[in-house]
Amino acid sequence: MTERLDGPQAPLEDDTSGGSASGPDETPRKQRLIGPSPTVALVFLLPAAVLLGIWVVYPIVYSIFRSLFDAAGNGFVGLGNYTTIFTDPGMLTTIRNNLIWVVVAPIIVTTLGLIFAVLTERIKWATAFKLIVFMPMAVSLMAAGVIFRLVYDEDPDKGVANAVLTTIHDTFSSSQGYPEARPREGDQSAVAADKGAVVTKQPVQAGQPVLIPIVGIKPQIMPSDAQPAKAAPPGNDLSGTVWFDFTAGGGGKNGAVDASEKGLPGMTVEAVKDGKVAGTATTADDGTFRFDGLPAGSYVVRLPQSNFQAAYHGLTWLGPTLITPAIIGAFIWVWAGFAMVLIAAGLAAIPRDSLEAARIDGATEWQVFRRITVPLLSPVLLVVFVTMIINTLKVFDLVFIIAPPSVQPQSNVVALEMWRVSFGGGNNQGLGSALAIFLLILVLPFMIMNIRRFRREDT
């Protein structure tokens, strides 16, 4: 049996080797012939290599060369442009903003993506939730900037952010204010201004209605629920009326409640005795107020300063203080879905046996998440985190669209400053090229980190 098996194998070896015995260099030669020849590979790679050289290599080399010259490109300045980057106050603000971006945005995006990916495994409508969260990825960054420029509008009637804040604020406290309002001046007026508040000139007692005429209220500030003012009826309690002492078209009597004049609803009224607030009341729609249960005695009636402050309209999101956090919020809205999808894919690849074994051993869900889920997801989390760092270093559209021109110096980033200096009116391509190289140096370590990780995964 052995001889018959050996017999047919010899001709096969002879046919493969061309009738001669295989030498020691035959196997490497055969391996080199497997697949397309180097010439064919070079022909296919050459167009891509040429385009890569034109669009990537040449611009980098030329930017390095151009960064060594002045704005006109004629005078050699050496490293002067790079020195400007680290000495100019505006440039230092730009670098500080980029550091904020790199530290804050990737951490929040990765954390939210992890939370969403873990929680969506426990709900039935996970697909719909993922679709909603991932949907902003279908919107360009420029369109996202336009959307959030409206979201952050300071007017609560336009901006969603301030509409939510004012709604929450008004739920727990009144936001009605009468800025620029003041007491009517004149000999017959019984009230006067006192450090922003309005107080009666003389102490008053129960049974003596208090009249507090107010002027200086703009028509657009007058509440829609304001009713015609009425004089408070006399009684045993301390009462009175706060009203807008102005008759349209003239007429009426100063310091007296006329039929065409409106009360001021929502005013806080205080009864003060011996420097302490003894009671508080709020004016009705017709401007009347009444203190219930006050002890007998004389009181000074006061409208506190809070009545004459502007109504709460939310935060100035697009101001110099909040502009960078506001733009980072828009960035998170766009990229949180991307992080969630990647992490969810990694989560689906985790062996369920490890998770179930930990639960059987008595581990809580938090311990399973912290000790097993997160360590097994660490490669995916690193990919998301590094990708977000690269994206934050390149951010341009959101800052350019969301930040108003008046606060762009406070929200500036390196990518936007590079464009602004070179083409946005600065006309200093020397400094712009230096910023481009500086940005490349910042991105390069994270790109190398990704490449090394891909190579380790391939091996």
C-alpha positions in Angstrom: 0.0 0.0 0.0 2.8 2.4 0.8 4.6 1.8 -2.5 1.4 2.4 -4.5 0.9 5.7 -2.6 4.5 6.8 -3.2 4.4 5.9 -6.9 1.8 8.4 -8.1 3.3 11.3 -6.0 6.7 11.3 -7.8 5.3 12.3 -11.3 3.3 15.1 -9.6 6.4 16.6 -8.1 8.2 16.2 -11.4 5.5 18.0 -13.3 5.4 20.9 -10.8 9.2 21.3 -10.8 9.6 20.9 -14.5 11.3 17.5 -14.3 14.1 18.7 -12.0 14.6 18.4 -8.2 13.5 21.4 -6.2 16.4 23.5 -5.0 16.6 25.5 -1.7 15.5 28.8 -3.5 12.5 27.3 -5.2 9.9 28.0 -2.4 10.7 31.7 -2.0 10.6 32.1 -5.8 7.1 30.5 -5.9 5.9 32.8 -3.0 7.0 35.8 -4.9 4.9 34.8 -7.9 1.7 34.5 -5.9 -0.7 37.3 -6.7 -0.2 40.2 -9.1 3.3 41.2 -10.1 4.8 44.4 -8.5 4.5 46.1 -11.8 0.8 45.6 -12.0 0.4 46.8 -8.3 2.4 49.9 -9.1 0.3 50.7 -12.1 -2.9 50.6 -10.0 -1.3 52.5 -7.1 0.3 55.2 -9.1 -2.8 57.4 -9.8 -3.7 57.3 -6.1 -0.1 58.1 -5.1 0.0 61.0 -7.6 -3.2 62.5 -6.2 -2.0 61.9 -2.6 1.2 63.8 -3.4 -0.7 66.7 -5.1 -3.4 67.1 -2.4 -1.5 66.1 0.8 2.3 65.9 0.5 2.8 69.1 -1.6 0.5 71.3 0.6 2.3 70.1 3.7 5.7 70.8 2.3 4.7 74.1 0.8 3.0 75.2 4.1 6.2 74.4 6.0 8.2 76.5 3.5 5.6 79.3 3.5 5.4 79.5 7.3 9.0 80.7 7.3 8.2 83.9 5.4 6.2 87.1 6.2 2.7 88.0 5.1 3.8 89.1 1.6 6.0 86.0 1.2 9.1 88.0 0.3 10.9 88.4 3.7 12.3 85.4 5.5 11.3 85.5 9.2 12.4 82.0 10.2 10.4 80.9 13.3 8.9 84.4 13.8 5.4 83.2 12.9 5.6 80.3 15.3 6.8 82.8 18.0 3.7 84.9 17.3 1.4 81.9 17.9 2.7 81.6 21.5 3.1 85.3 22.4 0.0 87.0 20.9 -2.8 87.3 23.4 -5.4 86.5 20.8 -3.5 83.4 19.8 -3.2 82.3 23.4 -6.9 82.6 23.8 -7.3 80.4 20.7 -5.0 77.7 22.1 -6.8 77.8 25.5 -10.1 77.3 23.7 -8.7 74.3 21.8 -7.4 72.8 25.1 -10.9 73.2 26.5 -12.3 71.5 23.5 -9.9 68.6 23.6 -10.4 68.0 27.3 -14.2 68.4 27.6 -15.8 67.4 24.3 -14.3 63.9 23.8 -14.9 62.9 27.4 -18.6 63.9 27.3 -19.2 62.4 23.9 -17.6 59.1 24.8 -19.4 58.9 28.2 -22.8 59.7 26.6 -22.2 57.1 23.9 -21.3 54.5 26.5 -24.4 55.3 28.6 -26.7 55.3 25.6 -25.3 52.0 24.3 -25.6 50.2 27.6 -29.1 51.5 28.4 -30.5 50.8 24.9 -29.9 47.1 25.5 -32.6 47.1 28.1 -35.4 48.8 26.3 -37.7 47.4 23.6 -37.6 50.5 21.4 -33.8 50.6 21.2 -33.8 50.8 17.4 -36.0 53.9 17.4 -33.9 55.5 20.2 -30.7 54.9 18.3 -32.2 56.3 15.2 -33.2 59.5 16.9 -29.8 59.9 18.6 -27.9 59.1 15.5 -30.0 61.3 13.2 -27.9 64.5 13.8 -25.0 62.7 12.0 -27.1 63.1 8.8 -27.0 66.9 9.3 -23.9 68.8 8.1 -22.0 70.8 10.7 -22.9 74.0 9.0 -26.6 73.1 9.2 -26.1 72.1 12.8 -24.6 75.5 13.5 -27.6 77.3 12.0 -29.9 75.2 14.1 -28.1 75.9 17.3 -27.8 79.6 16.5 -31.6 79.6 16.7 -31.6 77.3 19.8 -29.4 79.7 21.7 -31.3 82.9 20.7 -31.7 85.1 23.8 -35.3 85.8 23.1 -37.4 83.0 24.7 -39.9 83.3 22.0 -37.3 82.2 19.5 -34.6 80.3 21.4 -35.5 76.9 22.7 -32.8 76.9 25.4 -34.1 80.1 27.0 -37.7 79.0 26.5 -37.1 76.0 28.6 -35.2 77.9 31.2 -37.8 80.6 31.6 -40.6 78.0 31.8 -38.8 76.2 34.6 -38.0 79.6 36.3 -41.6 80.8 36.0 -42.9 77.6 37.4 -41.2 78.3 40.8 -41.1 82.1 40.8 -42.8 85.0 39.1 -40.8 86.5 36.3 -43.0 89.6 36.0 -40.8 92.7 36.2 -41.4 96.4 35.5 -37.9 97.8 34.5 -37.7 101.6 34.4 -41.0 102.0 36.3 -40.9 104.6 39.1 -43.4 106.4 41.4 -45.1 109.6 40.2 -43.3 112.6 41.4 -45.3 115.5 42.8 -46.5 117.0 45.9 -49.6 114.9 46.0 -47.8 111.6 45.6 -47.8 109.6 48.9 -44.8 107.4 47.8 -41.2 107.9 46.9 -38.2 105.9 45.6 -35.8 104.5 48.2 -32.7 102.7 47.0 -34.5 101.0 44.1 -37.7 100.3 46.1 -40.9 102.3 46.3 -42.1 103.2 49.8 -44.9 105.2 51.4 -43.7 108.6 52.7 -45.7 108.2 55.9 -46.7 105.1 57.9 -50.2 103.9 57.2 -52.7 101.9 59.3 -55.4 99.3 58.6 -58.6 100.7 57.2 -56.7 103.4 55.3 -56.4 102.2 51.6 -52.9 102.9 50.2 -52.6 104.4 46.7 -49.3 103.7 44.9 -49.2 105.4 41.5 -46.5 104.2 39.1 -45.4 105.7 35.8 -42.6 104.9 33.3 -44.0 101.6 32.1 -43.6 100.8 28.4 -46.6 99.4 26.5 -44.8 96.2 25.5 -44.1 95.5 29.2 -47.7 95.9 30.4 -49.0 92.4 31.2 -51.7 91.0 29.0 -53.8 90.1 32.0 -53.8 93.6 33.5 -57.3 94.8 34.3 -58.7 98.3 34.9 -57.4 99.5 38.2 -59.8 99.6 41.2 -59.5 101.3 44.5 -59.3 98.8 47.3 -62.5 98.8 49.4 -62.0 100.0 53.0 -61.9 97.3 55.7 -60.2 96.1 58.8 -57.1 94.9 57.0 -54.3 96.9 55.4 -55.0 97.2 51.7 -54.3 99.4 48.7 -53.8 99.6 44.9 -50.8 99.7 42.7 -51.6 101.0 39.2 -50.2 102.6 36.1 -51.1 106.3 36.7 -51.3 107.3 33.0 -54.3 108.0 30.8 -53.8 107.5 27.1 -54.5 110.7 25.2 -54.3 112.9 28.3 -56.8 113.6 31.0 -57.4 112.0 34.3 -56.2 113.1 37.7 -52.7 112.4 38.9 -52.6 110.3 42.0 -56.2 109.1 41.6 -57.5 105.8 40.2 -59.2 106.6 36.9 -61.4 104.2 35.0 -59.2 104.0 31.9 -56.0 103.3 33.9 -54.8 99.7 34.5 -53.6 97.9 37.6 -50.2 96.3 37.8 -50.6 92.6 38.5 -47.9 90.5 40.1 -46.3 93.2 42.2 -44.8 92.1 45.5 -45.9 94.4 48.3 -44.4 94.3 51.8 -45.6 95.7 55.1 -42.6 96.9 57.1 -42.5 97.7 60.8 -39.5 98.7 62.8 -37.3 97.8 59.8 -38.6 94.2 59.5 -41.0 92.8 57.0 -44.2 91.9 58.9 -46.3 90.7 55.9 -46.2 90.2 52.2 -48.9 90.4 49.6 -49.2 90.2 45.8 -51.3 92.5 43.6 -54.2 91.1 41.7 -55.0 91.7 38.0 -56.6 95.0 38.9 -53.7 96.1 41.0 -55.3 95.7 44.4 -53.6 94.0 47.4 -54.6 93.1 50.9 -52.6 92.0 54.0 -54.5 89.4 56.0 -53.9 88.9 59.7 -51.5 91.8 60.4 -51.5 93.0 64.0 -52.8 96.5 64.6 -50.4 99.3 64.2 -48.6 101.6 61.8 -46.7 100.2 58.8 -44.6 101.4 55.9 -45.8 99.8 52.6 -43.0 99.0 50.3 -42.6 97.7 46.8 -39.2 95.9 46.9 -36.6 96.4 44.2 -37.2 93.0 42.7 -40.5 94.5 41.2 -38.5 96.8 39.0 -35.9 94.4 37.6 -36.3 93.1 34.1 -38.2 89.8 33.8 -36.1 86.6 33.6 -35.3 85.8 30.0 -32.8 83.0 30.5 -29.1 83.1 29.8 -27.0 84.9 27.3 -25.7 81.7 25.6 -24.0 83.6 22.8 -22.2 86.0 25.1 -18.4 85.9 25.8 -18.8 83.8 29.0 -20.9 80.9 27.7 -20.1 80.9 24.0 -17.5 78.1 24.1 -19.6 75.7 26.3 -22.6 76.5 24.1 -20.7 75.4 20.9 -19.4 72.3 22.6 -23.0 71.4 23.4 -23.8 71.6 19.7 -20.8 69.4 18.9 -22.0 66.8 21.5 -25.4 66.8 19.9 -23.9 65.9 16.5 -21.4 63.3 17.6 -23.1 61.5 20.5 -25.0 59.2 18.1 -21.8 58.3 16.3 -20.2 57.3 19.6 -23.3 55.3 20.7 -23.4 53.2 17.5 -19.7 52.3 17.6 -19.8 51.4 21.3 -23.1 49.5 20.8 -21.3 47.4 18.1 -18.5 46.6 20.5 -21.0 45.8 23.3 -22.7 43.3 21.0 -19.4 41.5 20.6 -18.8 41.0 24.3 -19.2 37.4 25.4 -22.4 37.1 27.4 -21.0 34.2 29.3 -18.6 36.6 31.2 -21.4 38.9 32.2 -23.7 36.1 33.3 -21.0 34.4 35.3 -20.3 37.6 37.1 -24.0 38.0 37.9 -24.2 34.4 39.1 -21.3 35.1 41.4 -23.3 37.9 43.0 -21.9 41.0 41.3 -24.2 44.0 41.1 -25.0 45.6 37.8 -22.7 48.5 38.6 -19.9 46.0 39.4 -20.5 44.2 36.1 -20.5 47.4 34.2 -17.3 48.8 35.9 -15.3 45.6 36.2 -16.3 43.7 33.0 -18.1 45.7 30.5 -15.9 48.8 30.5 -12.6 46.8 30.4 -13.8 44.7 27.5 -15.0 47.8 25.7 -11.7 49.7 26.2 -10.4 49.2 22.6 -13.7 50.6 21.2 -13.8 53.4 23.8 -10.2 54.4 22.8 -11.2 54.5 19.1 -14.1 56.8 19.9 -12.1 59.0 22.2 -9.2 59.5 19.8 -11.5 60.1 16.9 -13.3 62.8 18.9 -10.0 64.4 19.8 -9.1 64.6 16.1 -12.5 66.1 15.3 -12.3 68.7 18.1 -8.9 69.8 16.8 -10.3 70.3 13.4 -13.6 72.0 14.4 -14.4 75.0 12.3 -18.0 75.1 11.0 -19.7 75.2 14.4 -17.6 78.0 15.8 -17.9 80.0 12.6 -21.7 79.8 12.3 -22.8 79.9 16.0 -20.5 82.5 17.4 -21.6 86.1 16.6 -18.8 88.3 15.2 -18.7 90.3 18.4 -17.6 87.2 20.5 -15.6 85.2 17.9 -12.3 86.3 19.6 -13.5 84.7 22.8 -14.6 81.5 21.0 -11.9 81.2 18.4 -10.1 77.9 17.7 -6.9 77.1 15.8 -8.7 75.9 12.6 -10.9 79.0 12.4 -8.0 81.3 13.2 -5.9 79.7 10.5 -8.7 80.5 7.9 -9.3 83.9 9.3 -5.7 84.9 9.3 -5.0 83.6 5.8 -8.2 84.3 3.9 -10.8 85.9 6.2 -9.4 89.4 6.0 -6.0 88.9 7.6 -4.1 88.2 4.3 -1.2 86.8 6.3 -0.6 83.4 4.8 2.8 83.2 6.5 1.1 83.1 9.9 -1.8 81.1 8.5 0.7 78.4 7.3 2.4 78.3 10.7 -1.0 77.7 12.3 -1.7 74.9 9.8 1.6 73.2 10.6 0.9 73.7 14.4 -2.5 72.1 13.9 -0.9 69.2 12.0 1.6 68.7 14.8 -1.3 68.5 17.3 -3.3 65.9 15.2 -0.3 63.8 14.2 0.3 61.9 17.5 -3.4 60.8 17.6 -3.2 59.6 14.0 -0.1 57.6 14.8 -1.8 56.1 17.8 -4.7 55.0 15.6 -2.4 53.5 13.0 -0.5 51.5 15.6 -3.6 50.2 17.1 -4.9 49.1 13.7 -1.6 47.2 13.1 -1.9 45.4 16.4 -5.4 44.3 15.6 -4.3 43.0 12.2 -1.6 40.9 13.8 
